Amino acid sequence: MVVSSANLDGFRKGKTMRLSGTLMRSAIVAALGGLLFGFDTAVISGTTDWLRNTFDLGDFLLGFTVASALIGTIIGSIAVGKPSDAFGRRGILFVLAILFFLSAIGCGLALNWGMFLAFRFLGGLAVGGASVVSPLYIAEISPAAYRGRLVAITQFNIVLGILLAYLSNYIIGSLQLGASECRWMFAVMAVPSAAFFLLLFGTPQSPRWLAAKGRVDEARTVLRDCGAANVEEELREIQQSLDLQHHSLEEPFYQMKYIRPIMLATAIAVFNQLSGINALIYYTAHIFKMAGYGATDALLQSVMIGFTNLIFTIAAMSVIDHFGRRKLMLVGSVGYILSLSAAAYSFYTGTGGKMLLISLIVFIASHAFGQGAVIWVFIGEVFPNRVRARGQALGSFVHWVMAAAISWTFPIIAAQSGGHTFAFYAVCCVGQLIWVILVMPETKGISLEKIQEKMGIT
């Protein structure tokens, strides 16, 4: 991949630069955590009827069962920050791969509801950790001009994982496997989990983590291998941003000098879930059944949603470092409002069917092109090196708390009124649009250290 140096920090006009092979391999492997994150998140969408019937669950307990993984995700996202500072981003990715593997096998073999909940919770821990560490690691190995696109590989893999889960559910559902059908839907994730674990052996540690640990020579080598434009200059900026003579990696995180990035990360995470995105991902098949589709057709519509998500994520990845984060968020916000309003209208008028399908396709396209592509990039950019792991953990924690609330309450509220549910999400997205216009800063093409200066953090 070749890009013009007009967009690259530290290069003269007319020069070009090739992405390092080490950088690309490492980013892709780390982003496999995102693929497992997406697969684990979406696979349950095709099993809600099976869960209800097998474990005799009402609306409340079905919502709790779906949200059980999210409870683990909340804990995993907030708990992973300090271990990733202590043992390195790469070391934690190994642990997450093992948790994904165990969760897949355990859910597939679960003998009762309690056992199923336990292994879904374990998978949730892995999803929460991956939502923090995968984008964090990629942000820390990437040159500024490529950072948006490379971190967005995580989002690409999340939506690819979602699509693969929908597609896997549809294929398995078409095989007429009887009582074991839904168990296979969960168990197949063991294969990519094992591959993720093995591929991690070929990735380096984060150069910023190495510098923070005083392993400067190793950090220099990784920066060089990852194609840094000026290794010594970048290393100097990293060391200045860490400023460990005056600051400690253990210093308090919740203090006034970090209030701006804390508020920015919290806001984008809250708005992400108030769009209703996780309600759609977790209950895609259920929503289409509410609109009158049969079981197999509902799974097929889910695949269409997954393909749309993937296509528009690719589109966003191609332009995020050119147009910037704010413009994508503006486009996505407007799309959210229009599509959610149309979905609400389809339920209020009873038109459902094609109108609901079209509105949800526009909704998922708006998400993929806006919030979906931006959230993990933006949260990973706004915090200084010395607290980035904890900042990323905070953003993910807020995201997953909101996801649990939305996912747990959706089947209860939707049973009363699907129209009210989507209308509420549309109103929340008006709030996001106002926040993007008035508050959200642009971070494209700026080194992580310079973003820290822009935030006024010393």
N, C-alpha and C positions, 0 to 999 in steps of 0.2 A: 504494500500500500504506500503510495507516494502522495504527499500533500505539499502545497505551496508554503514556503517559509514566511510569507506575509502573515500567516496565522501562527507562526512559531516564535516563542520567546527566545531571544538570544541568537537568532539567525538573521543574516543580512538579506535584503530583498533579492529575490532571484535564486536563492539556494533551495535545495530540496533535501529531504531526510527520509530514510527508510526506517520503518518500525523494526526494532530488534526482534529476532526470532525468540530469544529468551523471554522478552517482554510479552510477546503474543502468546507463547505457550503457557507462561505462568498465569496470565490473565484468564485464558480460556479454562485452564484446569481449576483455578480458584472459583471461577464462575459456575463450575459444575455444582458447587454448593447451592447456587441459585436454582439450577435445574431440579435438584432434589427437593428444595424448598417449594418450588412450584408444583411438582408432582405430588408431594405429600399434602399440600394445601388443597388441591383440586380432586384427588382421587376419591374422596369421600362423597363427592357430589352424586356419583352414580350408585351409591349404596344406602341412601337414606331410607328407602322403603325396606330394604333387607334388615337394616338396623332396627327399624321400628317393629318389624314382624318377629325377627329372631329373638330380640331381647324384651319384647312387649313394652315399647316405649310410647308415652303420650307426647304431645307437642313440647312440653317443658323439658322432659328428659331427653327427647331427641335433640333439642337445641343445646342442652348441656353436653350431650355426647359429642356433637359436632364441635362444640367449644372446648372440649377437654384438651384437645391438642393445643388450642390457643392459650390455655392456662399454662401449659408447659412452655409455649413460645414466649409468653410474657416473662416467665422466670428465666428462661434461657437467654433472652435478649438483654436483660439487665444484669445478669450474673456473669456474662462472658467478658465484660470490659476489662476487669482487673486481671483475670487469667491470661487474656491475650497480651496484656502489658508484661506480665511475668514470664510467660512461656513462649511468646511470639505468636504472630498470626498463623503461621504455617503449622505450628504444633497443635493449635486449637482446631484447625481444619481437619487434622487426622482424627481427633476425638469425635468431631461432628459426623464424619463419615461412618465411624463405628456405630454411633447412636442411630443414624438413618438405617443402617443394615439391621440392627436388632429390632427396631420398630417395625420394619417391613415384615420380617419373619414372625414376630410376636403377634401382630394384628392378623396375619394370615392364619395363624394356628390357635388364636384365642378360643378358650373353651367356655368362657362366660363373659358377661358384661363387664365385671370388674377387671378381668384380665385384659379385655380389649381396651378399656379406659387407660390402664397402666401403660400399655405399649403405645397408644396414641399420645399420651402425655410425654413419653420418652421421645417420640418423633417430634413433638412440639418443642422440646428442649433443643433439638438439633435445628429445627427451622428457625427458632429465635436466634440461636448462635450464628447460623449461616447468614441471616439477614443483617447481622452486624459485621462479621469478620470477612466475608467474601468481598463486599464493596470496599471495606476499609483497606484490606490488603492490596486490592487493585489500585485504589487511589494513591497508595503510598509507593507503588513501584512505577507509576505512570508519569511521563513528561506532561507539563501543563496543557499543551496544545492537543494532546490525545486523550486527556483524562476523562472527559465526558463520554466519548465513544467507548473507551475501554471499560469504565465502570458500568456503562450501559450494557455491556456484554452480560453482566449479572442479571439485569432486567430481561434481556433477550432470553437468557436461559431459564429464568423464572417462568416466562410465558411459554417457552418451549416445553418446559416441564408440565405446565398446565395443559397444553395441547396434547402432549403425550399421555397424560392421565385420562383426558377425555377420550382420546383415540383408543387407548388400551381398554378403558371401560366398555366402549362401543364394541370392540372386537371380541372381548371376553363375553360380553352380553349376547353376542350373536352366536356363540359356540354352544349355547344351551348346556352348560355344565352343571346345571341343577343347584343343589344346596351349597356346593363349593365355589360357585361362580364369584361371589363377592370377596371370598377369601383370596382368590387368585388376583383380584384387582389390587389388593394391598400388597401381596407377597412379591409381585414382579419388581417392586422398587429395590429389592435386594441386589439385583444385577448392577444397575448404575451406581449404587452405593459402594459396592466392592471395587468397581472401576475407579471411582473417585479416590478411594483410599490408596490404591496402587499408583495412580498418576501423580499424587502429591509428592512422591519421592523425588521427582524431577524438578521441583520448584525451589527457588531460593527463599531465604527469609526477607522480610521487608527491610529496605535500607534505612528507613527512618527509625524502625524499632532497633536495628543494629546500632545506629548512631546513639540512640538514647541509652543503650546498654554499654556504651564506651567501646564498641567493637568497630572502630572507625575504618580500619583497613578492609574489613569485610563489607562494610557499607559502601566504600569506594568501589570495590569490585562489582557489587551488585548494580550500582548506578551505571557503571561502565557497560556491564553486560546488558542492561535494560535500555541502553541507547541515550543516556543523558547527554544533552548538547554540550554542557561544560561541567564536567564531573566535580572539579574542585570548587567552582562557584556554587553549585547546587549543594554540595556538602557543607560549605561555609554557611549558606542560608539555613540549612537544616539545624546546624549546631547553634546558630544565633536564635532561631525560633524556639529551640529547646531551652537554651539559656539556663542550663542546669546548675550554674553557680548561684543563681538567684531564685530558681524555681525547682521544684521537685516533681517527679512523676507521681508522687503521693500527695501533692498539695490538694486542698479542698477544691472540689469541682463546682459546688454551688456557691459562687461568690459573684459580686457585682460586675467584675471585669469580663465575666463570661455570660452575662445575662442576655446580650443580644443574640449570640449563636444558640443559646439554650431556647430562647423564645422562638427563633426562626425554625429550629428543628422540631420543636413541639407543635408549632402551628401547621407545618406542612404534613406532619404525621397525622394530626387530628383531622385535617381536611381530607386527607387521602381516604380515610375510612368512612367519614360522613357522606362521601359520595355513594356509599352502598356497594363498593366494588367487591368486598369479600362476601356479602350476601349473595351476589350474582355468582361468584366463583364456587362457593360452597353449596349453593342450592340451584344451580343452573337447570338441571333436569327437573327438579321440583317446581320451579317457576313455570317451565313450559307445560308441565302436567296441569298446573293450575289454570293455564290458558287453553286446555283442551287437547293437548298432544298426547299420543300414546307413549308407552314406556320406551320402546325402541326409537321412535321418532324423537322423543325428548333427548335421548343420548346423542342422536345424530345432530340435533340443533346445537347441543353443547360443543360438538366438534367444530361446527361452523363458527361459534363464538371464539373457540380457541384459535382457529386459523386467522380470524380477523385480528385478534390480539397480537399474534405473531407478525403478521404483515405490517401493521402500523407501528409495532415496536422497532422493526427493521428500518422503517421510514424515519422514525424519530432518531435512531442511532446515527443515521447518515447526516443529519442536520443539526444535532444538538450542540456541536462545537462551532457551528457556523452561525446559526440564528440565536443561540444562547438558551438559557434555562427559562427565562421569563416569557419569551415569546411562545414557547411550547406550552407553558402553563396557561397562558391567555387563550390560545386556541382550544386547548383541552377543556378549560372551564366553560367556555361558551358551548362546546359540544355536549358537555355534561348536562347543562341546564336544558338545552333543547331536547335531548334524547330522553332524559328522565321525565320531563313534562309530558312527552309523547307516550311513554310507558304508563304513566299514571292515567292519562286520558284513555288509553286502551282498556284499562281495567274499569274505569268509571263508566264507560259506554258499553262495555261488554264486547268490544270488537276483537280484542285479543289477537290470536292467530298471527297473520303476516305482519300486522302493524306492531305487535309486541316484538316479534323477531327482528324487524327492521330497526326499531328503536333501541333494542339491546345491542345490536351490531354497531350502531352509531355510538352508543354509550361505551362499548369496549374499545372501539377505535379511538374515541376521545381520550379514554384513560391511557391507552398504550402510547399515544402521541404526546400526552401531557404529563400528568402525575406519575404514571407508571415509569416513564423514561427518566424523569427528573428526580424523584424523591431520594433514592439511595445515592445518586451523584451529589445532590445538593447537601444532604446531611453530612456526607463524608468530606465536604469542602469547607464548611463554615467554622469548624473547630480547629484550634491550634494543635500542633504536633503532640504537645505534652499531655493534652486531655482528649485527643481525638477518639481513642477507643471508648472512653467513657461517654463522650458526646454521641458517638454513633450508637452506643448501647441505649442511651436515653431516648434518642429518636425512635429506635426500633421498639423499645419498651412501650412508649406512648402509642405507637402504631398498633402494636399487638393488643394492648388493653382495649383500644377502641374496636379492633377487629373482633375480639371476644364478645364485647357488648353488642355489636351489630349482629354477629352470627348467632348468638344465643337468643336474642329477642326476635329475629326475623320470622321464624315459623309461627311464633305466637301472634305477632302483629299482623302478618300477612294472612293468617287464618281469618282475621276480622275484616281486613280491607287491604288488598294489594294496591289500590289506587292511593290511599293515604300514605302507604310506605314509600312509594316512589316519589310522591309529591314532597314529602319531608326531605328526602335526599336532594331533590332539585333545589329546594330553598337553601339547604346547607351549601350547595355549590355556588349560589349567588354570593355567599359569604367568602368562599375561596376566591372568586373573581375579584372582589373588592380588596382582599388581602394582597393578591398578586399585583394589582395596580398601584396600591398605596405603600406597601411595605417591603415586598420581596426584592432583594438586591440581585444584580447580575454577577455571576462568578466565572463566566466562560473565559478561557485563554489566560487565566491568571494563576501563577504558581500558588501552591498551598501556603507558602510562607508570606507571599504578598497579600493573599486574602486575609491573613491574620493581621497584617498592617492596616489593611482597608477597614477592618473591624475595630481598629483602635486598641488592639490588645497588645500589651508589652510584656 
